Amino acid sequence: MKTEGIEGTERFMSPGKGRGLRAIKHFKVGDLVFACPAYAYVLTVNERGGHCEFCFTRREALSKCGKCKQAYYCNVECQKGDWSMHKLECSAMCAHGENWCPSETVRLVARIIQKQKYLTESTPSEKVLTLTELEAHLDKLDNEKNEMNDTDIAALHHFYSRHLDFPDNAALTELFSQVNCNGFTIEDEELSHLGSAVFPDVALMNHSCSPNVIVTYKGTVAEVRAVQEISPGEEIFNSYIDLLYPTEDRIERLSDSYFFTCDCKECTSKSKDKAKMEIRQKLSTLPEADEIRQMVAYSRNVIEDELLEICELSLDKMGSIFADTNVYMLHMMYQAMGVCLYMQDWDGAMKYGEKIIQPYSVHYPPYSLNVASMYLKLGRLYLGLEKKTQGVKALKKALAIMDIAHGKDHPYILEVKKEIEDQK
């Protein structure tokens, strides 16, 4: 494979982890390690009309595709730029009408197949790792994952059979597995879902629960920035999962989705587990270990089933043992906050946000997007409730993280700075 590489880094074989990426120069906190355009991407259906289909810019008065009337663009240039990909969906949407409903993963795989049809060399998103090199872990798929792949392949054939030349089923199974294991969710500054994409070079980085870089997005470009000092020779680690949860949960999530057991410093030391699993201190009798395990099982079942309508009931039940700083309480409070926002109960949302933010700042690593997004939500709630001083303070705390995670010239930074300036 002939590539130009990524300046300041090199691909190498990481002991016990396989291939990875390491630094060959020093990176300071906040430095841009590298940027990677998406190999292929799709805007989520829920954001159509609010974001440009091509560049993901958020703006009003977007122009609609004249044929399918479902895709929106900033201008003619963006529409032309997206046509090589959109024409595939445009024809399929027109053919199926209201019955067009493939999943985001199916849409993304269709675009990858379409793109591969015309490629003759590596793309700018494959400087150190090509898309075909992405791990599929076919030998580790269980029956449930194999059935999901079969369902996706059937949907691909159903929705795109008239508009796409398919590889055989074995190749499709591998491609879907590669995307499921290596795909990325593009998110905005509040971590709301904007779309799905594949970034081969970003996927080269191995995981750590104490990562030294963070991935943010500028439109459809992934930007990798240092959140710790990185010396020449050090491996560059990203995080694949939400880091709020204790070691046992993280290991289970990584094993289920990425097929490896994490042995990073955080998983070995379990240094934050006690704080994350805090028990109420004023109980008349401390719960037995089995009682705690049962409460963890209950908490996880409620969370995973997303039973938002019983948030308050669940918090009462879990709160009989767990402290408010316990990560399962925090997750349920986050869900309750979401319900309040949906119901436009701004005071209720603010109440939960205030309970969440300090434990988040303790449990998450420095420069966490989860912490920044919570400060943003809180800041905007405060301002809406005419709590100007608290609102500006929260937005400034979000900015302090975003300056490092997103870079000082990111459009999201400029938007938040304008919100602060408007309060003067």
N, C-alpha and C positions, 0 to 999 in steps of 0.2 A: 504494500500500500504506500503510495507516494503522497505525502502531505506536507504542508508548509509549517505545521505545528502551531502552537500557541505561545507567543512570546512570554518568557519568564517562567514557563512550565515545561515539563516533559512527561510523556507516557512512560510507565515503567511497570515492572512486576512487583507488586506489593506482597511481602511475605505473609502467607496465610490468607490473603484476600484476592489473589489473582491480579489482573491488570488494574492500574490506578493512575492517578495524576500527582506529580510532586513539583514543588517549587525549585527553580534553579536561580532565583534571585529573592531578595528580601521584600516582603509585602507588609506595609503598616496597616493598622486598623483603619478601615474605610477605603483602602485602595481597591480599585477595580482590577481584579485578577485577570478576567477575560469576559468578553461578551460573545454570545452565540445566537445567531438568528435561528428561528425555528426551521427545521427541515420540512415540516408540514404542520398545519394547525387548523382548528375550526373554532369559530365563535359559538358559544352556547346559544341555543334557541331563545332562552329567556332574556338575553341581552340584545336581541335584534331590535333595531330601531333606536337604541341608545348608544351603541358603539359601531364604528365602521367595521365592516366585515373583513376588510383587507388589513388595516393598520391598527385596529382596536382602539382608535381615538374615541374618547367619550365627548359627545357634543350634541347639540340640538340641531334640528332642521337638516338631517341627513337625506341624501337622495336615494330613492328606491329603485331597485332593478325593474326595468319596464316589462320584463318578460314574466318572471316568477312573482314579483311584487313582495318578496319576503326578505331579500337581502338589501342592506342599506350601506351607503358609502359617503365619504367626505365630499368627493368630487369625481369628475370623469377620470382623472389620473388613477385614483384608488380603484375605481371600477375596472379600468383596463388592466391594472396590475393584478387584480384578483381573478380575471376572467379565465385564465388557464385552469384554475381550480374550481371556480364557481360554476363554470359551464356544465360540469359534471352533475352538480346538485340541481342546478337550474332546470335542466332537462328532466331529471328524476322527479323533482317536485311538481313540475307541470304535468308529468305523466300520471302521478299518483294522487294529485290534488290533496284533499283533506286527509287522505289515508297515508300520507308520507310521514313516517315517524321512526326512522332508524335512530339507534342510540348514538351518543357522541363518539363512542369508540368506533362504531361501524362507519360513521362519517369520516373520521380521521383515517382509518385504514383505507377507505376508498380513495382518499386524496393521495395517500402514500403510493398506492398502486398506480394511480394516474400519473404521478410525478415520476415514478421509476420507469415508466414507458418511454419518457423522452430524455432521461439522463444518460450522458456518455462519460461523465467524470464526477469526482467527489464534489460535494457542495460546500459552501462556506461554513456550514454547521458540522462538517465532518473533517476537521483539520487533524484530529488525533484519533478519532474512532468513527468508522463508517456505520451507517444504519444496519447493514447486513451483519455486522459484528455484535450487535446487541444480544445480550443473553436472553434465551427463551425458556430455559429450565424445563424443557418438555418432559424429561424423565422424572420430574418431581411433581407434576400436576396430578391432583387427585380427581376423583370422579366428578365432583362439583365443578371444578375449574374446566375440565374437559367438556362437560355439558354446556357451560357458559360459552366456550369457544365454538362449539357446534351450533348453538343458538345464534351467535353473532355471524357465523359464516352463512347460515340460512338466511338471515336478515340481509346480509350483503348481496346475496344472489337475488333475493326478492326485490329489493329496492333499486339495484343498479344493473340488473342483468342486461338491459337494453343499451346501456351506456358505458360499459366497462368490460375489458378483456381480463378474465380472472386467471391467476395461476391455479395449479391443482390444489386439492384440499390439504395436502400435507404442507405445502408452502403457506397456505392461508392460516393453518393452525399455528405454524411457527411465527408468522407475522403478528397475529393477534396476541400471542403469548409475549412476543417482544414488546409490543405496545403496552400491554397490561402491566408488564414488569418495569418498563422504562419510560412510560409516558409521564408528562408533567401537567399539572393544573395551573393555568395562568390566572392570577388573582389581582384584584385592585388593592388600593391602600388599606381598605378595611377587610381584606382577605375574602372578599366576595368572589365567587366563581365567575370567570369571564369566558373560559374556553379550555380546550385541551390541545396539547402539542407534543412533538418529539424533538429533543435537542440532543443529538448523539454525543457531542463533546461534553455536555454537562453530565450526561449519564455515565461517563467514564469515572467520575469521582466516586470513591467508596464512601460508605456511611460511617458516621460517628455520632453518638449521643452527646458529644461535646465538640460540635463542628467548629472548624476555624474559618469557614466561609458561609455565606448566606446567598440564596438565589432570589432575586427580585426580577420584575419584568418592566421593560419600557416598550409598550406596545407588544409586538410579537418577538421581541429580542430578550433573551435571558441574560441578566447581568450577574456575575459572580463577584462578590466583594468580601474582603477579609474582615472578620469580626474578632480575630486574634492576630497577634504578631506571628508571621510565618517566615521562618528562616530557610535559606537555601538547603535543599536536601530533605526538608520535611514534606510528608504527604499532605495533600489538600483534601480535606474531608467536608462533605456536605451532610445534612440530615435528611433522611428519606421520610420521616414520620413526625407527628406532633410529639414534642418532647415533654409535655406536661406530665405524663403518666409515670408511675414507678417502674422499676427495672423489669419485674416479671411481665407486666403488660407490654412494655416496649419490645422485649425479646419475643413475645408471642406474636405481636403484630408484624415484626420484621421477618420472622420465620414463615408466617402465613402468606405474606405478600411477596417477599424477596428471597426466601429459601436459604437464609443463613442465620447463625446464632451470633449475636453481637458480643464481642469481648473487649469493647472500648473501655477506657479508664472509668467512665461514669457507670457502666454496667458492672465492672469489676468491684469498684469501691462502694456502689450503692449509696453514695454520700448524701443524696437528697431524699432518699426513700422515707426516712423517719418523718421529715417535715411534710412530705406529700401525703403520708398516710396517718396524719395526726389524729389522735383520739381525744375526745372531750376529757378535760382534767378534773372536772367537778362531779364525776359520776360517783355514786355511793359505793359501787363495786366495779372494778375494772373488768371489761369483758374478756372472756376466755378467747384463746387463739381461734378456736373453731367458730365462735360467734362472729369474730371479725371476718373470717373467711366467708361465712354465710352472707354477711352484709356486703362484702366486696362482690360476691356473686350476684346478689340482688341489685346492687348499684350498676354493675356492668350490663345486666339484662335490661334494666330500665333505659339506660343510655343507648345501648345498641338497637333497641326496638323503637327509639325516638318517640316515646309516648309523652309528647309535650303537654298534653292536656292534664297529666297528673304530676306536673312538676312540683307544685306546692305540696301535694300529699307525699311525694317521694322525698322532698327536702325535709319534711317533718319526720318521716320514718328514719331516713339516713342520719338526720341530725341528733337522733337519740344516742348515737354512739360517736359519729364523726364530728370533728371540729369544722368550722366554716372554711378553714384553710386546706382541708383535705381535698385532694384533686377530684374525687368523685362528687363531692359537694359543689366544687367549682364548676365542674362540667354541667351539673344539673342547673346551677344558677345561670350559667351561660345560655342554656336552652330556655330557661324562664325569661331571661332578658330578651331573647329573640321573640318570644311570644308577646311580651309587652310592647316591643317595637312594632310588631305586626298589628297589634290592637291599638296602636298609637297611645299607649299608656306611658307617657314620657317619664313621669315621676317613678313609676314602677321600674322601668328600664334603668333609670339613674340609680335607684336603690341597689339593684343587683350589680350594676357596673362598679359602684363604689365598694361593694364587698369583694369583688373579683380582683380589682386592679393590683392591690398590694401583694397578695399571695402569688399572682402571676409574676410580678417583678422578682419574687424570690425563687420560684420554681423553674422559670424559664432561664435559658442562658442570656448573657448580655446581648443587646441589640436584637431581641426577638421581635419578629413581625407580629406575633400574637399580642405582645405587650403594647407595641405601637398602635395596633388597630384598636385595642381596648381604650387607650388614651384618646384616640381619634373619636371613637363612638361617644365616650364620656364628654369630651370637649364640645362636641356638636350638640349633645343633649343639654349641657349646661347653658350654652349660648341660646338654644331654643327656649330654655326656661328662664332666660334673662339673668342668669348667674354669670355675668361677664368675667369677673376676676377668676373664678374657678375654671371657666371655659378656656380662657387664654392660657392659663397655667397648664391645663391638660394638653392643649394643642402643642405648646412648647415642649412638653415632655415627649410627645409623639415625634416632633421634629428632631429632637436630639438623637432618637434612634434611627429615624428615617434618613438623616444626613449620612449616617454610616451605611445603612442597609441598601438605600436606593441611590445614593450619590447626590451631591448638592444641587445638580442641575436637572434633576428628574422633574417632569411635569407635576407629579403629585406633590413634591416639595413646594413648588411655586403656588399651587392651589391652597395648600395649608397656610403658607406665609401670607397669602392674600386674605384668607379668613381672619388671621390675627390682625393684619393691618386695618381691616374694615372695622375693627372694634375700637380703634383709636379716635 
